[in-house]
Amino acid sequence: MLHLIYYVLAALVFALDQFTKRLIVVHMNEGDSISVIGDFFMLTSHRNRGAAFGILQNQRWFFVIVTIVILIGVIWYLQKLRREGGRTMLKVALGLLLGGALGNFLDRALFGEVVDFLHFHFRFTLLGWDVDYDYAIFNLADSAIVIGVALIFLDSLLMWRKEKRGIVHEHDQA
């Protein structure tokens, strides 16, 4: 029963992502911005027909098919980990990845585009150089995916360290 918590995490990520995207669509026109913290952090209504940073624009069916494969793989791996036990960080990571992938998948499948709205603008001077950088606009699903991937990477590093020290337990293997 405890293994369901990772699917609940995925459902929460998915629901929060869809809720926030819907708020943006209903209350803002595309291209509108609302300042949250000056010009550093804004809510900007944006549509993305591609992947991160706007690459591979208008490849809707490619993303739908790839996401289906990823979702099947994540669910399969979560089930495998459930049977084997251990690896809590990896299960949390997969739950975040599952929820985020589902959120963006639904947008692409239904509308052919993803609603993005979190917009950061970095402006500062570093070693005499003026830095003025607009980070790619993203959403909560993207954030969950990035955090999930980072946790997978961290889990892999920790497992590698345990293996190197020879302290991997049978339930830690995956």
C-alpha positions as CSV (number, residue, x, y, z in Angstrom):
1,M,0.0,0.0,0.0
2,L,2.9,2.4,0.7
3,H,4.0,2.1,-2.9
4,L,0.9,4.0,-3.9
5,I,2.3,7.1,-2.4
6,Y,4.5,7.6,-5.5
7,Y,1.5,7.5,-7.7
8,V,-0.3,9.9,-5.4
9,L,2.8,12.2,-5.8
10,A,2.5,11.9,-9.6
11,A,-1.3,12.7,-9.4
12,L,-0.6,15.7,-7.2
13,V,2.0,17.0,-9.6
14,F,-0.3,16.4,-12.5
15,A,-3.3,18.1,-10.8
16,L,-1.3,21.1,-9.7
17,D,0.3,21.5,-13.1
18,Q,-3.1,21.3,-14.9
19,F,-4.7,23.7,-12.4
20,T,-2.0,26.4,-12.8
21,K,-2.0,26.1,-16.6
22,R,-5.8,26.5,-16.6
23,L,-5.5,29.6,-14.4
24,I,-3.1,31.1,-16.9
25,V,-5.3,30.3,-19.9
26,V,-8.4,31.6,-18.3
27,H,-7.0,34.8,-16.8
28,M,-4.3,35.9,-19.2
29,N,-4.0,36.4,-22.9
30,E,-1.0,34.8,-24.6
31,G,2.0,37.1,-24.3
32,D,0.7,38.9,-21.2
33,S,3.1,39.2,-18.2
34,I,2.4,39.9,-14.6
35,S,5.3,40.9,-12.4
36,V,5.8,38.8,-9.2
37,I,9.2,40.0,-8.3
38,G,10.1,43.1,-10.4
39,D,11.4,42.0,-13.8
40,F,13.3,39.0,-12.2
41,F,10.2,36.7,-11.8
42,M,7.1,37.1,-13.9
43,L,4.1,35.1,-14.9
44,T,4.1,35.2,-18.7
45,S,1.4,33.4,-20.7
46,H,3.3,31.5,-23.4
47,R,2.6,28.5,-25.6
48,N,5.3,26.0,-26.7
49,R,4.8,23.6,-29.6
50,G,8.2,22.1,-29.0
51,A,10.4,20.8,-26.2
52,A,12.6,22.6,-23.7
53,F,13.9,25.9,-24.8
54,G,11.6,25.8,-27.8
55,I,13.5,23.1,-29.7
56,L,11.8,20.7,-32.2
57,Q,8.8,23.0,-32.8
58,N,5.6,21.5,-34.2
59,Q,6.7,17.9,-33.6
60,R,3.4,17.1,-31.7
61,W,3.2,13.4,-32.6
62,F,6.8,12.7,-32.0
63,F,6.4,14.1,-28.5
64,V,3.2,12.2,-27.9
65,I,4.8,8.8,-29.0
66,V,8.0,9.4,-27.0
67,T,6.1,10.4,-23.9
68,I,3.9,7.3,-24.1
69,V,7.1,5.2,-24.2
70,I,8.6,7.1,-21.3
71,L,5.4,6.8,-19.3
72,I,5.2,3.0,-19.8
73,G,8.9,2.8,-18.8
74,V,8.4,4.9,-15.7
75,I,5.4,2.9,-14.5
76,W,7.1,-0.4,-15.3
77,Y,10.2,0.7,-13.3
78,L,8.1,1.9,-10.4
79,Q,6.4,-1.5,-10.3
80,K,9.8,-3.3,-10.4
81,L,11.0,-1.1,-7.5
82,R,7.9,-1.8,-5.5
83,R,8.6,-5.6,-5.7
84,E,12.2,-5.1,-4.8
85,G,11.9,-2.5,-2.0
86,G,14.3,0.2,-1.0
87,R,15.4,3.2,-3.3
88,T,13.0,5.8,-1.9
89,M,14.7,8.7,-3.6
90,L,14.4,6.9,-6.9
91,K,10.7,6.2,-6.4
92,V,10.1,9.9,-5.5
93,A,12.0,10.9,-8.6
94,L,10.0,8.6,-10.8
95,G,6.7,9.9,-9.2
96,L,7.8,13.5,-10.1
97,L,8.8,12.4,-13.6
98,L,5.5,10.6,-14.1
99,G,3.3,13.5,-13.0
100,G,5.3,16.0,-15.0
101,A,5.3,13.9,-18.1
102,L,1.6,13.3,-17.8
103,G,0.9,17.0,-17.5
104,N,2.8,18.0,-20.6
105,F,1.5,14.9,-22.4
106,L,-2.1,15.9,-21.9
107,D,-1.5,19.4,-23.2
108,R,0.3,18.1,-26.3
109,A,-2.3,15.4,-27.0
110,L,-5.3,17.6,-26.6
111,F,-4.1,21.0,-27.8
112,G,-0.8,20.4,-29.7
113,E,1.0,22.8,-27.4
114,V,2.1,23.2,-23.8
115,V,1.1,26.2,-21.6
116,D,4.2,27.7,-20.1
117,F,4.2,30.7,-17.6
118,L,7.1,30.7,-15.2
119,H,9.5,33.4,-16.5
120,F,12.8,34.4,-15.0
121,H,15.0,37.2,-16.2
122,F,18.5,37.5,-14.9
123,R,20.2,40.9,-15.0
124,F,23.4,41.6,-13.1
125,T,27.1,42.6,-13.5
126,L,29.7,39.9,-13.0
127,L,33.4,40.7,-13.2
128,G,32.7,43.8,-15.1
129,W,30.4,42.1,-17.6
130,D,26.7,43.0,-17.8
131,V,24.6,39.8,-17.8
132,D,21.1,40.1,-19.2
133,Y,19.5,36.7,-19.7
134,D,15.9,35.7,-20.2
135,Y,15.5,32.1,-19.1
136,A,13.1,29.9,-21.2
137,I,9.5,30.1,-19.9
138,F,8.4,26.9,-18.3
139,N,5.7,25.3,-16.2
140,L,5.3,23.1,-13.1
141,A,5.4,19.9,-15.1
142,D,8.8,20.9,-16.5
143,S,10.0,21.7,-12.9
144,A,8.8,18.3,-11.7
145,I,10.6,16.6,-14.6
146,V,13.9,18.5,-14.0
147,I,13.8,17.8,-10.2
148,G,12.9,14.1,-11.0
149,V,15.9,13.7,-13.4
150,A,18.2,15.5,-10.9
151,L,17.1,13.0,-8.1
152,I,17.6,10.1,-10.5
153,F,21.1,11.3,-11.1
154,L,21.8,11.8,-7.4
155,D,20.4,8.3,-6.6
156,S,22.7,6.9,-9.3
157,L,25.7,8.7,-7.8
158,L,24.8,7.5,-4.3
159,M,24.4,3.9,-5.5
160,W,27.7,4.1,-7.4
161,R,29.4,5.2,-4.1
162,K,27.8,2.4,-2.2
163,E,28.8,-0.1,-4.8
164,K,32.4,1.3,-4.7
165,R,32.5,0.9,-1.0
166,G,30.9,-2.6,-1.2
167,I,27.9,-1.7,1.0
168,V,25.1,-2.2,-1.4
169,H,22.3,-4.4,0.1
170,E,20.2,-6.7,-2.1
171,H,17.1,-4.5,-1.8
172,D,19.2,-1.5,-3.0
173,Q,19.8,-3.1,-6.4
174,A,17.5,-2.2,-9.2
